[in-house]
Amino acid sequence: MESFLYQASIYLAAAVIAVPIAARLGLGSVLGYLAAGILIGPVLGLVGSETQDLQHFAEFGVVMMLFIIGLELEPRALWNMRHKLIGLGGLQVTLSTLALMAGAMALGLDWPVALAVGLSLSLSSTAIVLQTLSEKGLMQTGGGRSAFSVLLTQDIAVIPILAFLPLLAHSLPASFATDGSITRSQDGHGAGHHTMSLVEGLPGWGVTLVTLAAVAVVILAGVFLTRPVFRFIHAARLREMYTALALLIVVGISFLMMLVGLSPALGAFLAGVVLATSEFRHELESDLEPFKGLLLGLFFITVGAGINFQLLFGNPFGLLGMALGVILIKGLVLFALGLIFRLRGRDQWLFTLGLAQAGEFGFVLASFSLQQNVIPAAVSETLLLVIALSMLITPLLFILHDLMSRRIKESVQDVEADEIDHEGPVIIAGIGRFGQIVNRLVQASGFKTVVLDHNMETIQLMRRFGFKSFLGDPTRPELLKAAGLETARVLVVALDDRQAAVRLVRYARRTNPDIHIIARAYDRTHVYELYQAGADDIVRELFDASLRAGRYVLENVGLSDYEAAIAEQTFYAHDRHSVRELAQVWKPDVPASQNPAYIARARELQKELETELLTRAEEARRKRA
C-alpha cells in the first residue's frame, strides 16, 4: 500500500509540474504527460517497473474516455456526417493501415503482428490536432473540418479495433509466446488472477446469445432506466450522488462486458452513444470529465515511464527513421485522399501535415496488443517509441504548414468562381450565421441583395432554401465589380477572416466613397481596425447579446424593466461614443495595455459612464415616482 501511494504521489507531482509547462509551450497536454513519465522513469528513476497496479488503474481512463466520446456522438449528427465519416475517414484508416502494414512486413514482421502495428499507427492524435487547430483558428477551414471528420472516424474505429485485435492472437505461430512477449493469464488480460466469465464452457451459439443479451441489456437500460434512476437520485439533493451514479454506470457496464468476454471500452462506448440523446448527457459528461482526464493522464505517464530509452539510444537514427517513415506513408495517403475529396492549397497541406503523426490511441492499442499476446514485448517497445517520436515531431509539421501557407494562395482562389449576373443595392460578403440573418431580414423587407461567399457547402445550402448566392472570394476586385460595388448603396462585411474583412472595407471605401459599409467585428481591437479602414457601422459579434443579458441581470437584482432598459440604452450609446474616442488614440502596432494615452482615455470614459448611468437611473426613478 505504501509503495502504491508513493508511486501515485510521484506520478501526480510530475503531472502537476510538466503538463502546465507543456501547455504553455504549445505542445499539448498529451506530450506533457509523456514528458512527465519520461522524467520520473528513464531519466530520474523515481518509479520502478513494479507499477502494474497503478497502470491497470490508469487504463480505466481509456474506458471513461470512450464513454464520453460516445456521449458526444449523437446518432442523428453521425448520420448527417456519414459521407465524410465513411468516405474520407474510413478510407484514411483503411489505406493507412494497409500501407503501414506493408511497411512493417517489409521489416520482417509476421502479417498478424504487422496488421496490429498498422492499426496502431493509422490513428492520429486527436488531442494535439484539435488543440492546435483551435489555437490557430483553423477549425472552420476546409482542411480543419476534413481533419475533424477523420479524427472522429478514428475515435469511433478504436472500438471495433479493440474487439478485433484479440482475434489476431489466434493467427500467430505457436512459437510466438516465446518471442519475448508476456505470458497471457487465464483471463486473457495479463492480470494475475482469474476473472469469472459467463461464456466459459458455452458452445459458439451460446456465446453469441449471451453477448447479444449483454448488449441488449446496455441499450435497454440506457433507454428506459436512466430517467427514473436520475429522478430518484435527484430527490436526495446530494451532488455527490450524481457522480456516484455516473461512475456506477461506467464501472457496471465495463464489468458486464468483461463477464461476456467483450472489451469494457466497447460497452462504455455503446452506452455513451445510447445516452447521447438523454437530457442527462451533460450531467454525466461533467461528472466524469475530471476522472477521465486524471486517469487518462496517468495512463500516458505510465506509457512515458515505460519507454525503453536504452533501445532509443542504441538505435536513434533507425527509430527516428521509422517515425519519419510513418509520417511520410500517412502523409502520402492523406495527400491522395485530399485530392480525391477536392481539397486544395492550404486546406490540402493542413489536412496532410496535421494528421500525419501517430496518436494517443496508438499507445492504447499497443498496450492492449501486448496484453493480448498479439505483438511481442520487443515490438511493443519499438512501437511506443515510434508513436512518441512522431507526436513530438507534430509541432514541427504545423510550423512547416505555416511556412507553406505563406507561399500558397488561398485555396478558395483555386475554386472557379460563379459568373455573377445580378446586381443589387445591398452586397453581403460572407453568409455565415451573421450574414444569413442580415440577408433574410433585408430580402423579406423587399430589397434585393447580392450574396458572395467562398464556401461551396454554405452556398449550396443557401440555394436549397431559395436564396440566390454566388460562389467566389468576396475580396477579389473583379467579383466585387461584377456584383455592382461601384453603384451599390450598402456593403455588409461578415467575413470570418479578420484581416480579409479589413482589406475588403479598405478596398470598398476606396472604390466607392459613397457606399455605406456595415462590418462585423470580432473584438474591440478589430473594431478599431475596421474603423480606420473606413467602415461606417461596426457590430461586435457578442456585444448586443451581452448587453441584453446584462439588462436581464439588472431586472432580476432590483431594477424595474423601465430602469433596466434605460441603463441598457445609456450603455449602448456611451459605448459607441467610447469606441470612436478610443479609436483616435489607438495604435495598431502598440498593445492597448502599453499605450498610456489609450489607458488614460479609457479610464476617463469609464468614469463618465458611471456618472451618466447614475444620473439616468435617478431620472428614471423620479419619473416612476
Secondary structure, 3 states (H helix, E strand, C coil): CHHHHHHHHHHHHHHHHHHHHHHHCCCCHHHHHHHHHHHHHHHCCCCCCCCHHHHHHHHHHHHHHHHHHHHHCCHHHHHHCHHHHHHHHHHHHHHHHHHHHHHHHHCCCCHHHHHHHHHHHHCCCHHHHHHHHHHCCCCCCHHHHHHHHHHHHHHHHHHHHHHHHHHHHCCCCHHHHHCCCCCCCCCCCCCCCCCCCCCCCCCHHHHHHHHHHHHHHHHHHHHHHHHHHHHHHHHHCCHHHHHHHHHHHHHHHHHHHHHCCCCHHHHHHHHHHHHHHCCCHHHHHHHHHHHHHHHHHHHHHHHHHCCCHHHHHHCHHHHHHHHHHHHHHHHHHHHHHHHHCCCCHHHHHHHHHHCCCCCHHHHHHHHHHHHCCCCCHHHHHHHHHHHHHHHHHHHHHHHHHHHHHCCCCCHHHHCCCCCCCCCCCEEEECCCHHHHHHHHHHHHCCCCEEEEECCHHHHHHHHHCCCCCEECCCCCHHHHHHCCCCCCCEEEECCCCHHHHHHHHHHHHHHCCCCEEEEEECCHHHHHHHHHHCCCEEEECCHHHHHHHHHHHHHCCCCCHHHHHHHHHHHHHHHHHHHHHHHHHCCCCCCHHHCHHHHHHHHHHHHHHHHHHHHHHHHHHHHHC
